[in-house]
């Protein structure tokens, strides 16, 4: 089985467009559909035909292109069971623990409520790929619109137990701002300081920061590190629960 091919590009202002292509069958999945025109141009550039849309959640900047792409390509739209009524053109609803096949590759569905009530991530386990959309960013996590900090903390723990080498593809190019914020929470983390410098250089050159890996996030992302003693000391929260520490970090980021 040949490896999957990925095409990464910007949609709207800071959404990542991601196309996942199987060279053997020709099937191509768009991870969400932030902007139909940008996705169509990327597909045309590669000579691919979009067969699937894997929707992670109902926010407009992730589903706006669903119907136009379905009209153009006749693609199948798969999306979260707990947001099914809000996903335009949905053909198949999937929930936590479900799996399905994409071009012979098994895709596991992980429900990660927090950013929205029914947000899902798609894990291509054999390919070591995780499409996390607005649950887990490089050095960040999604803002909490529909669920509690405790819910999001639990969701992030579901992702953190995946293999360290998993490549994480996320929904937005927020990494520079996330890095600057992370340093306010975990200022003595040498790995984080080095990473932040690398990110500054990448963005100055107009380069993307996607993908990341779970190993790197566990070393440097403060939203995965609420149990870390150094962070807890810095926040004066050494005796508080992990979800409380996470909530404080999220609150600070909201006001950053």
C-alpha positions in Angstrom: 0.0 0.0 0.0 1.4 3.3 -1.1 1.5 6.1 1.5 -1.2 8.8 1.5 -0.3 12.1 -0.1 -1.3 15.4 1.6 -1.7 18.9 0.1 -1.7 21.8 2.6 -2.9 25.3 1.8 -4.5 28.3 3.3 -8.3 29.0 3.1 -10.1 32.1 4.2 -7.5 34.1 6.2 -5.9 31.5 8.5 -7.8 28.1 8.1 -5.7 25.2 6.8 -7.1 23.3 3.9 -6.0 19.7 3.9 -6.5 17.2 1.1 -5.7 13.5 1.8 -5.1 11.5 -1.4 -4.7 7.8 -2.0 -2.5 7.3 -5.1 -3.7 3.8 -5.7 -7.4 4.4 -5.8 -7.5 8.1 -6.6 -9.8 8.8 -3.7 -9.3 12.2 -2.1 -10.7 13.5 1.2 -10.9 17.1 2.2 -10.5 17.6 5.9 -13.4 20.0 6.5 -14.4 22.5 3.8 -13.5 26.0 4.9 -13.6 27.6 1.4 -14.8 25.8 -1.7 -12.9 27.8 -4.3 -9.5 27.3 -2.5 -10.2 23.6 -2.2 -11.2 23.2 -5.8 -8.1 25.1 -6.9 -5.9 22.8 -4.8 -7.6 19.7 -6.2 -7.2 20.9 -9.7 -3.5 21.8 -9.1 -2.9 18.2 -8.1 -5.2 16.6 -10.6 -7.3 15.1 -7.8 -11.1 14.6 -7.6 -12.6 15.0 -4.2 -14.5 11.9 -3.1 -15.0 12.7 0.6 -15.3 15.5 3.1 -14.4 14.6 6.7 -16.1 17.2 8.8 -14.9 17.8 12.3 -17.5 20.3 13.6 -20.3 22.6 12.6 -18.6 26.0 12.6 -19.1 28.0 9.4 -15.4 28.3 8.7 -15.2 24.5 8.6 -18.4 23.6 6.6 -19.0 26.6 4.4 -17.8 24.8 1.3 -19.6 21.5 1.9 -22.5 22.0 -0.5 -20.5 23.6 -3.3 -18.0 20.8 -3.2 -20.7 18.2 -3.1 -22.4 19.7 -6.1 -19.1 19.9 -8.0 -17.7 16.4 -7.1 -20.6 14.4 -5.7 -18.5 13.7 -2.7 -19.6 11.9 0.4 -19.8 14.0 3.6 -19.0 12.3 6.9 -19.3 14.3 10.1 -20.0 14.2 13.8 -23.1 12.4 15.1 -23.7 14.9 17.9 -23.8 17.8 15.4 -25.5 16.0 12.5 -28.3 18.5 12.1 -25.8 21.4 11.7 -23.6 19.8 9.0 -24.6 20.8 5.5 -25.0 17.9 3.1 -24.1 15.3 5.7 -24.4 11.7 4.3 -22.9 9.7 7.2 -22.8 10.5 10.9 -20.1 9.1 13.1 -19.4 9.1 16.8 -16.8 8.3 19.4 -15.3 4.9 18.8 -16.6 4.4 15.3 -14.3 3.6 12.4 -14.6 3.5 8.7 -12.5 2.8 5.7 -11.0 5.4 3.4 -9.3 3.8 0.4 -8.3 0.8 2.5 -7.0 2.9 5.3 -8.8 2.6 8.7 -10.0 5.9 10.1 -10.9 6.0 13.8 -13.3 8.6 15.2 -12.4 10.3 18.5 -15.1 12.6 19.9 -13.5 15.6 21.5 -16.1 17.9 23.0 -14.9 21.3 24.2 -14.6 23.7 21.3 -18.0 22.5 20.2 -20.4 20.0 21.8 -19.8 17.2 19.2 -16.4 18.0 17.7 -14.6 14.9 16.3 -11.0 14.1 15.3 -10.0 11.6 12.7 -7.2 9.3 13.4 -5.6 7.3 10.6 -3.8 4.9 13.0 -1.8 2.9 10.6 -0.6 6.0 8.8 0.1 7.8 12.1 -2.0 10.8 11.1 -4.4 12.8 13.4 -6.7 15.5 12.0 -7.5 17.5 15.1 -9.1 20.6 13.6 -9.9 23.0 16.4 -9.4 20.7 19.4 -5.6 20.6 19.4 -3.4 23.2 17.8 0.4 23.5 17.7 1.0 25.0 21.2 -2.7 25.6 21.7 -6.2 24.3 21.9 -9.6 25.5 20.7 -11.5 28.2 22.5 -14.3 26.7 24.6 -17.7 27.7 23.1 -20.0 24.8 23.9 -18.4 22.7 26.7 -16.5 23.2 29.9 -12.8 23.2 30.6 -13.1 19.8 32.3 -14.7 18.5 29.1 -11.9 19.9 26.9 -9.2 18.6 29.3 -10.7 15.1 29.1 -10.8 15.4 25.3 -7.2 16.4 25.1 -6.3 13.4 27.2 -7.9 11.1 24.6 -5.5 12.5 22.1 -2.4 12.6 24.3 -2.4 8.8 24.7 -2.0 8.3 20.9 1.5 7.3 19.8 4.1 10.1 20.2 5.1 9.9 16.6 1.6 10.8 15.4 1.6 13.7 13.0 -1.0 16.2 14.0 -2.8 18.4 11.4 -4.7 21.3 12.9 -7.3 23.7 11.7 -5.6 27.2 11.9 -2.3 28.9 11.6 -2.3 30.3 15.1 1.1 29.0 16.1 3.1 32.2 16.4 0.5 33.7 18.8 0.3 30.4 20.7 4.0 30.3 21.1 4.2 33.7 22.5 1.4 32.9 25.0 2.9 29.5 25.9 6.1 31.3 27.1 4.0 33.3 29.6 2.8 30.0 31.2 5.9 27.8 30.9 8.8 30.4 30.8 11.5 28.0 32.0 10.9 25.3 29.4 14.0 25.2 27.3 12.4 23.1 24.6 9.6 25.5 24.4 11.9 28.5 24.1 13.8 26.8 21.3 10.6 25.9 19.5 9.3 29.4 19.8 12.4 30.8 18.2 12.0 28.3 15.3 8.4 29.3 14.8 9.3 33.0 14.7 11.8 32.2 11.9 9.4 30.0 10.0 6.6 32.6 10.0 9.0 35.4 9.1 9.7 33.3 5.9 6.0 32.8 5.3 6.2 29.1 6.0 3.5 27.0 7.6 3.9 25.4 11.1 1.8 22.3 10.2 2.1 19.4 11.1 3.3 19.0 14.6 3.7 15.7 16.5 2.1 14.6 19.8 5.6 14.1 21.3 6.4 17.8 20.6 3.1 19.0 21.9 3.5 17.0 25.1 6.9 18.6 25.6 5.8 22.2 24.9 2.1 22.8 24.7 0.8 24.2 28.0 -2.7 23.0 27.4 -1.4 19.4 27.6 0.8 20.1 30.5 -1.6 21.1 33.3 0.0 18.4 35.5 3.5 19.7 35.1 5.0 20.9 38.4 6.8 23.9 36.9 3.6 25.2 35.4 1.6 24.6 38.5 4.2 26.5 40.6 4.3 29.4 38.1 0.5 29.7 38.3 0.5 29.3 42.1 -1.9 26.3 41.7 0.2 23.5 43.1 -2.7 22.0 45.0 -5.4 22.3 42.4 -6.8 19.7 40.1 -5.5 19.3 36.5 -8.8 20.5 35.0 -8.7 23.6 37.2 -5.1 24.4 36.1 -6.2 23.8 32.5 -9.2 26.2 33.0 -6.8 28.9 34.3 -4.5 28.5 31.3 -7.5 28.7 28.9 -8.8 31.8 30.6 -5.5 33.5 30.3 -5.3 32.6 26.6 -8.7 34.0 26.0 -7.5 37.4 27.4 -4.0 37.3 25.9 
